[in-house]
């Protein structure tokens, strides 16, 4: 659904001090809403994956202690993160898809960021705890129940396969990301399966903390940048793919524009951006104003701008060119 709205305000009478100002405001909006519950199958598949991951994460924590395996404990942290991601994807993404209203003028897209932030924090804390358990075991290896590890790894591989099958063919971004998590889990459990086979024949118990450390470092490697990126979006930083200096230079090259101020671009949820700027122009014709705005929007097109607010300030006597 794409809505387009453009408002032009005719220039007011000249001020008594000899300068006249024409202000034109334009707002363009395009909205893309992803409804995780838009089909019964999608709702069911997401709930199935959430339930399976949450239940199996609890089982992993318990069996990790029973089998004395830090590798299983590390995988349990990852599966718990997946369970939280799935739950947040279902509950918060539905809320994030709500339209703008009198209370949330930009809509509620940022609710999806809360789920990403919580998941990232859980994974980081869990990864650190897993390292805290694994490092001492690397220095002083302890016996591990290899047979129990083997059967648990087989069950985990089957569970992740069922989860990936339940999410097959889903088109939403969140469900595709969940499918990717399932594949990552699958790789981790294949490593645990291989470890259990080795430990069944050789008492190389030092391999268990090594696998645990590798899984934990992988979790931290993936979770820390994503969490930092989420915090940057919440702090309304400039999107990573936008160079403000280059964008300002492109704007100043538009014919009729000799200055700008209050240049802002920020992301709502890491996918769509908002934009605002005040332009100082030396043309006072409605057609020129439309041309300037149209050309500016062409520069904004690659940056996934959902809502743009452009104010034109007619001030031909201003001996200035650049950014205020």
Secondary structure, DSSP 8 states (H G I E B T S, - for coil): -EEEEE---------TTS------EEEEEE-----TTSSHHHHHHHHHHHHHHHHHHHHHHHHHHHTT-HHHHHHHHHHHHHHHHHHHHHHHHHHHT----SS-TT-STTHHHHHHHHHHHHHHHHHHHHHHHHHHHHHS-----HHHHHHHHHHHHHHHHHHHHHTTT--SHHHHHHHHHHHHHHHHHHHHHHHHHHHHHS--THHHHHHHHHHHHHHHHHHHHHHHHHHHHHTT---TT--HHHHHHHHHTSTTEEEEEEEEEEESSSS-EEEEEEEEES---HHHHHHHHHHHHHHHGGGTEEEEEEEEEE-TT----EE-
